[in-house]
Amino acid sequence: MNEAKEIEDRIIQLTKYLAKRGDPSDHFKYAISYSITLKDSRNEELSKLIYRHIDQRELKDKKVLEVGCGMGGFLAYLQEKGIEAYGLDLDAKLVRIAFTKENVIVGDIQKPPLTDKTFDVVIAIDVIEHIQNQKSAIQNMLATTKAGGKIILLTNNRLFPFDTDVKLFFINYLPKSLATKYLRFRRNNPTLEYENKNPTYFTFAKLCEGENNTKVNVYGIFTIFGYYIEKPKRFKKIASLIETISHRYKLFKWIQFFAPKLCLVIEKVE
């Protein structure tokens, strides 16, 4: 099967999956871009994020777990690089149409079917905000991580002025009842409910409170896949400049509080 035909088949499969799940139609384009048509660009950006914390040469000797691997685009990318990578996802139907089924486990990170101290690196990309018991998920990730290992979590920032899920400005600053009314008005749909479980810069690190033998670091990201991936290069250059300034100069650290993405890195101390 040639690449174009494979992409077409994946789009059809994902569209059917989203329709059966009841996702709104305006979510289809984003989901297809995120998982399929922009997969390569997304993988490149995500790998750069991982390499910020783990040496690229050392990663090949690490055992990696991706929590919430979904269609397995990044998981397949890691495996093609010769990395011993595993995936965990709650949705068995989504796993069935994944890019790779090698080393994929169907399960819930809140109740993981994994043994303790198994992985050197655990990653979860845009997953934690969808988990009901986030504290439990973090504890289970720590349990399955070896001493000296790292957990890398990436999520949308609640304080970023634009909600990238519903595509509306400032709605995430409103009380839930008012945000729901605004969403229903803008979408002309009286049945919609607004839900935003994204953490802030300040609440993200609190997920690790009470966990012993851990080092925690939270920072804002302006240059990452998804929101910027289809933007002009000059747009990304501006984002890169803002990120550099906010990271390099303490006076401007507050800018990170409003970054599009937040990264939480947990190192399990030996």
C-alpha positions in Angstrom: 0.0 0.0 0.0 1.4 3.4 -1.0 1.7 6.2 1.5 -1.2 8.3 0.0 -3.5 5.3 0.1 -2.6 4.5 3.6 -3.3 8.1 4.8 -6.6 8.0 3.0 -7.6 4.8 4.7 -6.5 6.1 8.1 -8.6 9.2 7.6 -11.6 7.1 6.8 -11.1 4.8 9.8 -10.6 7.8 12.2 -13.6 9.6 10.8 -15.8 6.5 11.4 -14.4 6.1 14.9 -15.1 9.8 15.8 -18.6 9.6 14.3 -19.5 6.5 16.3 -18.1 8.1 19.5 -20.3 11.1 18.9 -17.6 13.8 18.5 -18.8 17.1 17.1 -18.1 17.4 13.4 -15.9 20.5 13.8 -13.5 18.4 15.8 -12.9 16.0 12.9 -10.5 18.2 11.0 -8.3 18.9 14.0 -8.3 15.3 15.1 -7.3 14.1 11.6 -4.6 16.7 11.3 -3.2 15.9 14.8 -3.2 12.2 14.3 -2.6 11.6 10.6 -1.9 14.3 8.1 0.5 16.3 10.3 1.8 13.3 12.2 5.4 13.6 10.9 5.7 17.3 11.9 4.1 16.5 15.3 6.6 13.7 15.8 9.5 15.9 15.0 8.3 18.6 17.5 7.6 16.1 20.2 11.0 14.4 19.8 12.7 17.8 20.3 10.7 18.2 23.6 11.9 14.8 24.8 15.5 15.6 23.9 15.4 18.7 26.1 15.4 16.3 29.0 17.1 13.1 27.7 20.1 12.9 25.5 19.2 11.6 22.1 22.0 9.0 22.1 21.0 7.7 25.5 17.3 7.3 24.6 18.0 4.2 22.4 19.1 2.5 25.6 15.9 3.5 27.5 12.6 1.7 27.9 9.8 4.2 27.1 6.1 4.2 27.9 3.7 6.5 26.2 0.5 6.9 28.2 -2.5 7.7 26.0 -0.8 6.6 22.8 -4.0 6.8 20.8 -3.4 6.0 17.2 0.2 5.3 18.0 1.8 7.8 15.6 4.6 8.9 18.0 4.9 5.3 19.4 5.5 4.0 15.9 8.1 6.8 15.3 10.0 5.8 18.4 10.0 2.2 17.5 11.2 3.0 14.0 14.1 4.8 15.7 15.1 1.5 17.4 13.8 2.5 20.8 12.1 -0.1 23.0 8.8 1.8 23.3 5.4 0.7 24.7 2.0 2.3 24.5 -0.9 2.4 26.9 -4.4 3.5 25.9 -7.8 3.1 27.5 -9.7 3.0 24.1 -9.4 -0.5 22.6 -11.3 0.7 19.4 -8.8 3.4 18.8 -5.9 1.0 19.3 -7.3 -1.3 16.6 -6.8 1.4 14.0 -3.4 2.5 15.3 -0.2 2.9 13.2 1.4 0.2 15.3 0.1 -2.6 17.5 3.5 -3.7 18.7 3.9 -3.4 22.5 0.5 -1.7 22.9 -1.4 -2.3 26.1 -5.1 -1.5 26.5 -5.6 -0.2 30.0 -6.2 2.7 32.3 -3.3 4.5 33.8 -5.4 5.0 37.0 -5.4 1.2 37.3 -2.4 0.2 35.2 -1.8 -3.4 34.1 2.0 -2.7 34.5 4.7 -4.0 36.8 6.5 -1.6 39.1 9.8 0.1 38.2 9.6 -1.0 34.5 10.3 2.1 32.4 13.1 4.7 32.2 10.9 7.3 30.6 7.1 7.8 30.8 5.5 10.4 28.5 1.9 11.6 28.3 1.0 14.2 25.6 -2.3 16.1 26.0 -3.6 13.3 28.2 -3.6 14.4 31.9 -6.4 16.9 31.3 -8.7 14.0 30.2 -8.0 11.9 33.3 -10.6 12.0 36.1 -8.2 11.2 39.0 -5.0 13.0 37.9 -3.3 12.4 41.3 -3.8 8.6 41.0 -2.5 8.7 37.5 0.7 10.5 38.5 1.2 8.0 41.4 0.9 5.1 39.0 3.3 6.6 36.5 5.8 7.0 39.3 5.3 3.4 40.4 6.1 2.1 37.0 9.2 4.4 36.5 12.6 3.2 37.5 14.8 5.1 40.0 16.6 7.8 38.1 13.8 7.8 35.4 11.8 10.7 34.2 8.1 11.4 33.5 7.3 14.1 30.9 3.8 15.5 30.8 2.6 18.0 28.3 -0.8 19.7 28.4 -2.8 22.8 27.4 -2.5 25.7 29.8 -5.8 26.9 31.3 -4.5 30.5 31.5 -3.7 30.7 27.8 -6.3 33.2 26.5 -7.4 30.9 23.7 -9.1 27.5 24.4 -7.8 25.3 21.6 -10.4 22.7 22.2 -13.5 24.8 21.6 -11.6 27.5 19.5 -12.8 30.5 21.6 -10.9 33.3 23.2 -11.2 33.9 27.0 -13.9 31.3 27.6 -11.6 29.5 30.0 -11.4 32.6 32.2 -15.2 32.5 32.9 -17.1 30.6 35.6 -18.3 27.3 34.3 -22.0 28.3 34.2 -21.2 31.4 32.3 -18.7 29.7 30.0 -21.4 27.0 29.2 -23.9 29.7 28.2 -21.3 31.4 26.1 -20.4 28.2 24.3 -24.0 27.3 23.7 -24.6 30.8 22.2 -21.5 30.7 20.0 -22.3 27.2 18.7 -26.0 27.6 18.6 -26.4 24.4 20.5 -28.3 24.4 23.8 -27.1 20.9 24.9 -23.4 21.7 25.1 -21.5 21.8 28.4 -18.2 23.5 28.9 -15.5 21.5 30.7 -11.9 22.5 31.2 -9.6 20.3 33.3 -6.4 21.9 32.0 -4.0 22.8 34.8 -2.4 26.2 35.4 1.3 26.8 35.9 0.7 26.8 39.6 -1.6 23.7 39.9 0.4 21.4 37.6 3.2 20.9 40.0 0.8 20.3 42.9 -0.1 17.0 41.3 3.2 15.8 42.8 2.7 17.1 46.3 3.4 14.5 48.9 5.4 12.3 46.5 8.8 11.5 48.0 12.1 11.2 46.2 11.1 13.4 43.2 12.4 16.5 41.6 9.7 18.6 39.8 10.0 21.2 37.1 7.2 23.1 35.4 7.7 25.5 32.5 5.7 27.1 29.7 6.1 26.2 26.1 5.4 28.6 23.1 7.0 26.5 20.4 5.3 23.1 20.2 3.2 21.1 17.8 -0.5 21.4 17.3 -1.5 25.0 17.7 1.5 26.4 15.7 2.2 23.6 13.3 0.4 25.1 10.4 1.3 28.7 11.1 3.8 30.7 9.0 7.5 30.4 9.9 7.7 34.0 11.1 4.9 33.3 13.5 6.9 30.4 15.0 10.0 32.6 15.2 8.1 35.1 17.3 6.9 32.3 19.5 10.5 31.0 19.9 11.7 34.5 20.9 9.0 34.9 23.5 9.9 31.4 24.9 13.6 32.2 25.0 13.0 35.5 26.9 10.6 34.0 29.4 13.1 31.2 30.2 16.3 33.2 30.2 15.3 36.2 32.2 13.7 36.0 35.7 12.1 39.3 35.2 10.0 37.9 32.4 9.3 34.4 33.8 5.7 35.5 34.4 5.1 35.2 30.7 5.3 31.4 31.0 2.1 31.5 33.2 0.2 32.3 30.0 2.0 30.0 27.5 -0.1 27.8 25.2 1.4 24.6 26.6 2.8 23.5 30.0 5.4 20.8 30.5 5.8 19.0 33.8 9.0 17.0 34.2 9.2 14.6 37.2 12.5 13.0 38.0 12.4 10.0 40.2 15.5 10.4 42.5 17.4 7.2 43.3 
